Amino acid sequence: MPSRPAAQQGACALIIDREFVRTSALRAGRMLLEAVVIPALLLYAALATVGQVWGLISVLAWSGLIVAVRLRTQSSVPRTLLLAVLMLVGRTSLSLALSSIYIYVLQPIAGSLLMALIFLGSAAIGKPITKHLARDFIALPQMLFHDKRAHRMFTQVCILWGASRLIDVGMSMGFLQLGARNALLSRGVFSTVLTLLTVGVCIAWGWSRLRKMPDFTISFA
């Protein structure tokens, strides 16, 4: 278990496992590289050389290679990676069947738009989805889910992430107007950088808000 609540001198404490945070960050970074960055760069290079058909085929081959390597080196493929690969294969196969590279680009843009609507919508109705998602990554003290200041922090993080997804949609659509290759570059590189920056900003903001709560402390194991 990555963390656990504990009582120290009447205050509620969140104990964070450094090793869990490190391994989780490395795992997420590797998955982002394997399922987003490399496929986009492969397709970008193919469009400039051998054409979109071979580019889409190379993405399918890369998807198979990812799974094969994981099965070779591990007993099973992580479910999050498997889901990401299946989504990648799905949109690549559809693009190949319809002979349209735009299907490959538009699907993740639609995904970002949907995510923006979910996050901003949940913040607007006063039930930020970040409050529930946080439980999937770390065991937070129960008092956080009943504290108004913590609720405000979860709402603010929700708005930050939703706004970031809207920026991503706008950026991707802007690059799409310049052509499919530019759109691929945007999705593979710029969208990835934006996502990483947003994660950093959300963590920093949430951390700063929690630090200002007088009856709450954070320590590392």
C-alpha positions as CSV (number, residue, x, y, z in Angstrom):
1,M,0.0,0.0,0.0
2,P,1.6,3.3,-1.1
3,S,0.5,5.4,1.8
4,R,-1.6,5.4,4.9
5,P,-3.2,8.0,7.2
6,A,-1.7,8.3,10.7
7,A,-2.4,10.6,13.7
8,Q,0.5,12.6,15.0
9,Q,0.0,15.1,17.8
10,G,-3.7,15.5,16.9
11,A,-3.0,16.3,13.3
12,C,-3.9,14.1,10.3
13,A,-0.8,13.0,8.4
14,L,-0.3,11.7,4.9
15,I,2.6,9.4,4.6
16,I,3.9,9.1,1.0
17,D,6.1,6.1,-0.1
18,R,8.9,7.6,-2.1
19,E,9.6,4.3,-3.9
20,F,6.0,4.0,-5.0
21,V,6.0,7.6,-6.4
22,R,9.3,6.9,-8.3
23,T,8.2,3.6,-9.8
24,S,4.7,5.0,-10.7
25,A,6.3,8.0,-12.5
26,L,8.7,5.8,-14.4
27,R,5.9,3.4,-15.4
28,A,3.7,6.3,-16.6
29,G,6.6,7.9,-18.5
30,R,7.4,4.6,-20.3
31,M,3.8,4.0,-21.2
32,L,3.5,7.6,-22.6
33,L,6.7,7.1,-24.7
34,E,5.6,3.7,-26.0
35,A,1.9,4.4,-26.7
36,V,2.0,8.0,-27.7
37,V,5.4,9.6,-28.6
38,I,7.0,6.8,-30.6
39,P,3.9,5.8,-32.7
40,A,3.4,9.5,-33.6
41,L,7.1,10.0,-34.6
42,L,7.0,6.7,-36.6
43,L,4.0,7.9,-38.6
44,Y,5.4,11.4,-39.0
45,A,8.6,10.0,-40.5
46,A,6.7,7.6,-42.7
47,L,4.6,10.4,-44.1
48,A,7.7,12.2,-45.2
49,T,9.2,9.1,-46.8
50,V,7.2,6.0,-47.6
51,G,3.7,7.2,-47.2
52,Q,0.8,6.9,-44.8
53,V,-0.1,3.2,-45.5
54,W,3.4,2.0,-44.5
55,G,3.4,4.5,-41.6
56,L,0.1,3.0,-40.2
57,I,1.5,-0.5,-40.7
58,S,4.6,0.5,-38.8
59,V,2.5,1.7,-35.9
60,L,0.6,-1.6,-35.9
61,A,4.0,-3.5,-35.9
62,W,5.2,-1.3,-33.1
63,S,2.1,-2.1,-31.1
64,G,2.7,-5.8,-31.5
65,L,6.3,-5.4,-30.5
66,I,5.4,-3.6,-27.3
67,V,3.2,-6.4,-26.2
68,A,5.7,-9.1,-27.3
69,V,8.5,-7.5,-25.4
70,R,6.5,-7.1,-22.2
71,L,5.4,-10.8,-22.4
72,R,9.0,-11.8,-22.9
73,T,10.3,-9.8,-19.9
74,Q,7.3,-9.9,-17.6
75,S,4.6,-12.5,-16.7
76,S,1.8,-10.2,-18.0
77,V,1.2,-7.0,-19.7
78,P,0.0,-4.1,-17.4
79,R,-3.7,-3.5,-17.9
80,T,-3.2,0.3,-18.5
81,L,-0.6,-0.4,-21.2
82,L,-2.8,-3.1,-22.8
83,L,-5.7,-0.7,-22.9
84,A,-3.5,2.1,-24.4
85,V,-2.2,-0.4,-27.0
86,L,-5.7,-1.6,-27.9
87,M,-6.9,1.9,-28.4
88,L,-3.8,2.6,-30.5
89,V,-4.4,-0.5,-32.7
90,G,-8.1,0.4,-33.0
91,R,-7.6,3.9,-34.4
92,T,-4.7,2.8,-36.5
93,S,-6.7,-0.1,-38.0
94,L,-9.6,2.3,-38.7
95,S,-7.3,4.8,-40.4
96,L,-5.8,2.1,-42.5
97,A,-9.2,0.7,-43.5
98,L,-10.5,4.1,-44.5
99,S,-7.1,5.2,-45.9
100,S,-7.3,8.4,-43.9
101,I,-4.6,9.6,-41.6
102,Y,-7.0,12.2,-40.2
103,I,-8.9,9.5,-38.3
104,Y,-5.7,8.7,-36.4
105,V,-5.3,12.4,-35.5
106,L,-8.9,13.3,-34.7
107,Q,-9.6,10.4,-32.3
108,P,-7.2,11.7,-29.5
109,I,-8.4,15.2,-30.1
110,A,-12.0,14.1,-29.5
111,G,-10.7,12.3,-26.4
112,S,-9.1,15.5,-25.1
113,L,-12.3,17.4,-25.7
114,L,-14.4,14.7,-23.9
115,M,-11.9,14.8,-20.9
116,A,-12.2,18.6,-20.8
117,L,-16.0,18.4,-20.6
118,I,-15.9,15.8,-17.9
119,F,-13.4,17.6,-15.7
120,L,-14.8,21.1,-16.1
121,G,-18.4,19.8,-15.8
122,S,-17.7,17.9,-12.6
123,A,-16.1,21.1,-11.2
124,A,-19.1,23.2,-12.2
125,I,-21.6,21.0,-10.4
126,G,-19.4,20.9,-7.2
127,K,-18.4,17.2,-7.5
128,P,-14.8,17.3,-8.8
129,I,-13.8,14.0,-10.4
130,T,-10.2,14.6,-9.1
131,K,-11.4,13.8,-5.6
132,H,-12.3,10.3,-6.7
133,L,-9.3,9.8,-9.1
134,A,-6.9,10.7,-6.2
135,R,-8.0,7.5,-4.4
136,D,-6.7,5.4,-7.3
137,F,-3.2,6.7,-6.8
138,I,-2.7,7.3,-3.1
139,A,-4.6,6.5,0.1
140,L,-5.7,9.9,1.3
141,P,-6.9,10.5,4.9
142,Q,-10.7,10.4,5.1
143,M,-10.8,13.9,6.6
144,L,-9.7,15.3,3.2
145,F,-13.0,14.3,1.6
146,H,-15.1,16.2,4.1
147,D,-12.9,19.3,4.4
148,K,-14.1,22.4,2.5
149,R,-10.5,23.6,1.8
150,A,-9.6,20.2,0.4
151,H,-12.7,20.2,-1.7
152,R,-11.8,23.6,-3.1
153,M,-8.3,22.3,-3.9
154,F,-9.7,19.3,-5.8
155,T,-12.0,21.6,-7.7
156,Q,-9.2,23.9,-8.7
157,V,-7.1,21.0,-9.9
158,C,-10.1,19.8,-11.8
159,I,-10.3,23.2,-13.6
160,L,-6.6,23.3,-14.3
161,W,-6.7,19.8,-15.9
162,G,-9.9,20.6,-17.9
163,A,-8.4,23.9,-19.1
164,S,-5.3,22.1,-20.2
165,R,-7.3,19.7,-22.3
166,L,-9.1,22.6,-24.0
167,I,-5.7,24.1,-24.8
168,D,-4.6,20.8,-26.1
169,V,-7.7,20.6,-28.4
170,G,-7.1,24.1,-29.7
171,M,-3.4,23.5,-30.3
172,S,-4.0,20.2,-32.1
173,M,-6.7,21.7,-34.3
174,G,-4.5,24.6,-35.1
175,F,-1.7,22.2,-36.2
176,L,-4.2,20.1,-38.1
177,Q,-5.0,23.1,-40.3
178,L,-1.4,23.1,-41.3
179,G,-1.5,19.4,-42.4
180,A,-1.5,15.9,-41.1
181,R,2.2,15.8,-40.5
182,N,2.1,18.9,-38.3
183,A,-0.9,17.5,-36.4
184,L,1.1,14.3,-35.7
185,L,4.0,16.3,-34.5
186,S,1.7,18.3,-32.2
187,R,0.1,15.1,-30.8
188,G,3.3,13.2,-30.3
189,V,5.5,16.0,-29.0
190,F,3.7,19.2,-28.0
191,S,0.7,17.5,-26.5
192,T,3.0,15.2,-24.5
193,V,4.9,18.2,-23.2
194,L,1.7,20.0,-22.3
195,T,0.4,16.9,-20.4
196,L,3.6,16.6,-18.4
197,L,3.6,20.3,-17.6
198,T,0.0,20.1,-16.5
199,V,0.7,17.1,-14.2
200,G,3.5,19.1,-12.6
201,V,1.3,22.2,-12.2
202,C,-1.6,20.2,-10.7
203,I,0.7,18.4,-8.2
204,A,2.4,21.6,-7.2
205,W,-0.9,23.4,-6.7
206,G,-2.5,20.6,-4.7
207,W,0.7,20.3,-2.6
208,S,0.7,24.0,-1.8
209,R,-2.9,24.0,-0.8
210,L,-2.5,21.0,1.5
211,R,0.6,22.6,3.1
212,K,-1.5,25.5,4.1
213,M,-4.0,23.4,6.0
214,P,-3.0,23.8,9.7
215,D,-4.4,20.4,10.8
216,F,-2.8,18.4,8.0
217,T,0.8,17.3,7.5
218,I,2.7,15.5,4.8
219,S,5.7,13.2,5.4
220,F,7.7,10.7,3.4
221,A,8.5,7.1,4.2
